[in-house]
């Protein structure tokens, strides 16, 4: 993989007459020569995908290799992030020294950098934070990408900052910059401040951060609370219209079925992509949620079963193969692409009710009226499932078991919507 300041490759290297080959990491600093690192792992050639640079299959050796590749790639990124912030291209000796200490049990990248240059940069600490948390938590790709984006944002804000530069005035500047320079809505600003507090708590426990900004800076951000949360969902009538609409294009037909499956089960799109036939047991599915790592069992209704039966025997795509999913339950879809497909599809279906989209930038309130299809995303399916289930009279604790919600407070907006729906339904008696 090519980065701005280095290239990293994982390759198999044959060092004996045995069938197994040794896995190596080769890192090439910009303008320098390759530096090789022995991983201590070996694989059969049939277990290696040279194009992807990772192991394939579901064997313990393949799983161990892919875990190591992810961890070592992040460690190398940590090292170069710190040197980049100091405008230094590390020598082979510096690279080997930093990496050796980073992979030891007692000293990580941040400690080594602190010992070498006397300060811990914010970017290096963020990289170590992501590595440590990934080692102990099951993160979805969406969570990883969100934190990567958060790290890049802080690099744009103040690229040379050290972690102990962060105090309340620094946080106030960041808050103001997110609003004025990035034009971020209140929900996004609040989300980034929550990530910042999470990171600083971790850094304090590790001994990297000596300040109190995470405890002292807790502003009320307009538009970030539950009462401001606008839930977009499909009504039962809209759901029926989508279900009965026939699309000619194959990719729209697949996107429709996967979206409807989420509407009928409450699964997140990240969980559907990982769902395999081994997770399906006829009348229910049992899977590990990508976001939380919790095991969830969801009974299957007839509509969900019909969609699964339709795609029995579908082939995995390259990403599913890399994740060891040989027999996927449904075809793989990609978040950004599917969201674009949904906008086109639902416009065709006529799901275009004028819908208020209310948000805040700083203290300024914005109220846009947009056709409903423009506000639909893959996550709308989960909202649709919850609202529909409540309106059908299914007890909220049961729904929470199916969706994996642990906090009843998170269900309140859905309950309010279902109550409004039932009141509107009762008004039909006035027409008798």
N, C-alpha and C positions, 0 to 999 in steps of 0.2 A: 504494500500500500504506500502511495506517495503522499507525503505531507510537505508543508512549506519548507521545513528545515532538515528533513531526513526521509529516508525510504526504509520500510520494514518488510521483510519477507520471511515466511516460514517454509522450509523445504525439507525433503527427505534426503538423507545422505547415507550412501552405502559404505560401510567401513569394514565389512567382513564378508565371508562367503555365506552367511546365514540369509534366510529369506526376509527377515525383518530388517528395516532400515531405520536409521536414527533421525529423530526430528531436531532440526537446528533452526535458530532464529538468526537472521542476518540483518544488521542495521547499518545503513550507510548515511553518515552525516553529510549535509550539503557540501559538495566540493571535496569530500574525503573518501577514504577507502572503506570497503565493507568490514564490519566487525562481527565475527561469528560467536554465537553463544550456544553451548550444548544444553539441551533441555533435560536430558536423562531419560527421555521417553523414546520408544521405538514402535513402529507400526508396520503392517504388511502393505505393500504397494497398492493392493486392492482397497485398502481402507483410507486412501488419501485422494483428495480432489485437488490436483495441482492448480486448476484454474481459480478455485476459491481460496486456496491456501489454508485448508482446514480438513479435518478428518471427516469421513462420512460413515454412515451406519450407526448402530446403537450399541456396539460393544463397549465394555468398560474402558478399554484402551482408547477408543475413539472419543468417548466422553471426557476422559482425563486429558487427552490432547487438546480438545477444543476449549476446555476450562482453562488450561495453561495458556493457550494462545490468547484468549481474551484478557487474562490477568497480566501477562507479560506485555501485551500491546499497550495496555493502560499504563503500566509502569514506565515503559519507554516514553510514552506521551508525557507522563509526569516529569521525567528527567529533562526532556527537551523543552517543555513549557517553562521550566525554571530557567534554563540556560538562555532561552529566547528572550525572556523578560530582562535578562542582564546583557543582552546583545552579544552573547558568547556562543561560538561553535565549539562544542566539547571535543577534546582529543579522544583517541581510542582509549587511552589510560583513564581519563576522567569518566568516560562512558562506562567502562568496565567497573571502575570503582563505585560509581553511583548505583549501577544496576546490582552489583554484588551486595551492597549494603541494603538496597531496597528489597531484595529477595530473601534476606536473612530474617529470622524470627524476631530479632531484637531491635533492628534498626530499619526504618522505612525511608522512602525517598525524602520526605520532609525533614526528618532528623539529619540525614546525610547532608542535604543542602544547607541546613542551618549550621552544621559543623564546618562546612567548607567555606561559605560566603557570609555567615553571620546574620542572615535574615531569611525569613520564610515569606516568599511572595504569595499573594492571594491566589494566583493561578495554580501554583504548585500544590498548595493546600487543598484547593478545590478538586484537583485531579486525584489526590490521595483520598479525599473524602468519598469520591465516586467509587474508587476501587474498593475501599473498606466496606462501604455499604452494599455494593454488589456481591461481596463475598458472604454477607450474612442475610441478604434479603433476596426475594424473588421479584425482580423488576421486569415489567413489560418493556417492549421496545419504545413505547410512547414515553414512559417515565425516563428512560435513559436519554432519549432525544431531548426531552424537556430540560433535563439537567445540563446536557451539553450546550443547549441553546442559552441557558442561564449563565453558564460559565463564559460563553462567548460574549454575552451582553456585558458582563462585568469587565471583561477584557477591553471592550470598546469604551466603557465608562472611564476606567482608570487602569491602563495596562500594566503600569509599573508599581501598583500598590502592594504594600506588604500587609500581611493579615493583621498585624497589630497597629496599623494606621486606622483601623475601623473603630470609630466612636460615634456618638450621637450626631454631631455635626456632619460626619462623613455619610451617615445613613440618611440624613435630611437632604444632603446634596444628591445622593443616589435617587431618592424619592422624587425630587424636583426634576432631575434629568430624565427619569422614566416618563414623567408626564409631559414635560415641555419639549424634549428632544426626540423621544420615541413615540410620543402621542399615545401612550398606552392607556387602555380603559382601566377603570377601577378594579375589576376582577383580576386583570393581569398584574397590575401593580401590587395588589394584596398577595397574589400568588407568589410573586418574586420576593416580597418581604418575608413571607412564611418560609420559603426556601432558604433565605439568608439566615433567619433565626435557627433553623434546623442545622445548617452548616456550622454556625458559630457555637452552638451547644456541643456539637461533636468536637470542634477544634479545642474548646476549653477542656473537655474531658481528656483529650490527647495531650494537653499541655502546650499547645501551639498558640492559643489565644488568651490574652490576659485581660481583655476589656469586658465591658458589661453592656454593650450596645444592644444585644439581643434581648436583654431584660428591660432596658431603659427606654428603647424606642419602639413604642407600640401604638402607632397612630390609628385612628378610625378612618378607614378608606371608604369614601362614598361609593355605593354601587357594589360593594363586596359581600354584604350580608345575605343570609338566607331569604330574608323578606324581599330582597331586590332580585332574587333569582327567577328569571323567566324560563319556564319549562315549555319547550316546544314538543308537541307530540301529535300523532295522527289520531283522529277520532275513529270510532268504529266504522262509520260510513266511508271515511277516506281510506281506511284499511281495506275495506271490501272493494272499493274502486281500484286500488292498486293491485289487489289480488286477482281481479278479473281482467285486467288490462293485458293484452298480448303484445309483447315487443318482438320485432323482427330480428333485431341485432342480438347475436349470441351473448356478447358481453353485458348487454342490458338485462337479458334473461337471467344470467348468473347473478348479477348484482341484485336484481329484484328478489330472487329466491333466498340469497344469503341475508338480505335485509329483513325479509319476512320471517325467516327462521329466528332472528334476534328478537323480532316483535312478538313471537309466540313462545319464546323461552326466557327472555331477559338477559341473554348472554351479551357480554361486550364483544366488539369485533375482534379485539386482540385474543380473546379466548376461542372464538370460532375458527380463526386461522390455525390455532394449535390443536383443535379437536380432531382426534383420530377415531377410526372405527373401534379401536380397543376401548374407547371411553363410552361407547354406546351399548346399552343393555336391553334393547327392545322397548321397554316401557319407561326408561329413564336414561339420563346421561350422568356420569360422574367425572369430574375434571378438577384440575388445580388452577385456580384463578391466577392469571398472570400478574394482576395488580397487587393482590394481597398475599398470594401463596397459600390461601385456604382451600381445602377440598370441599367442593360443592356438589350436591346431587339435585338435579332438576327433573321432575317427572315430565314425560312427553305427551302433549296432546296430539290429536289426530293430524292437525295441520303440520306440526313440526315433524311428525313421523313420515308424512307423505313427502316432505322435502328431502329428508334423509334417504328415503327409498329411491327417490329420483336420481340421486347422485351416488348410489351404491356402485363402487368400483371406479370412482374418479381417480385420476392420476395426480400425484403430488407435483408441485412445481419445484424449481431449484431451491428456493428458500425452505420449503417444507422438507425436502430431502436433506438439506444441511442440518435441519433441526431433528432429524431422525424420524420424521413422520412418513412412513412408507404407505400407509393406507388412510389418507385423510377422510374425514367425515363429509366435508364439503370442499368445493374448489377454493383455492386461495384467492383472496382479494387484497388490494392495497388501499390503505386508508384514504390518501389524497385522491387517487383515481376514482374510488368508489363514491366519495363525496361529490365529485364533479358529475359522475354518472347519475347520481340521485337527483341532482338539480335538474338535469335535462329530462330524466324520466318522469319526475313528479310534475314538471311543467306540462308535459304531454298529457298526463293523467288528468290535469286540471286542478291540482291541489295548490291553488293560488289565492286563498283567502287573505285579504290584507291583514297583516300581523304587525303589532307594535314591537319594535326592537329598542328597548330602553337601556342606555348605558351612560356612564359618567367618565369624563376625562378631567381629572382634578376635581374641582367642585362644580364643574359645568355639566348640566344634565342634557342628554341628547335623546330625542325620541324620533326614531325613523319608522315609517310604515313601509313594509316590504312584502312582496308576495311570499306566502308561506314556504314555497319550495326553495327559496333562496336561503332559508334558515335551517333546512333539514341537513343533518349529518348522520353518519352511521350510529352515533350515540342516541339519536332520536328514537331508534328502535327500542332501546332499553327504557326510555321514558314512556313510550307507548305501551310497552308490556306492563309496567307498574301501574299506570293510570287505568288501563283496561282491567287489570286484575282487581284493583280496589273497587272499581265501579261494578264489577261482577259479584262483589260481596265476599271475595276471598279474604280471610283474616290477614291483617297486616303482618303479624309475626311469621305467618307461613310464607308470605311474599318475601320477607326479609331473609328467610332461610334459603329461598331459591336464588335471590339476587346477591346474597353475601353481605347485605348491609348489617352493620352491628349497632348503629346509632339510630334510635327511633326519631330523633330530631330531623334526620335527613329525609324521612318519609313525610314530614308535615306538608311540604308544598304539594306533593302528589295527592294527599288526602284532601287538601283544600280544593284542588281541581276536580277530584271525583265528586265532592259534595256539591260544587257548583253545577256539575253535569247532571246530577240526580235532581237538583232543584229545577233546572231547565226542562228536564224530561217530564216532571210532574205538571209543568205548565201546559202540556199538551191536552190535559183534561179540560182546560178552559175552552177548547175549540169544539167540545161535544155539543 
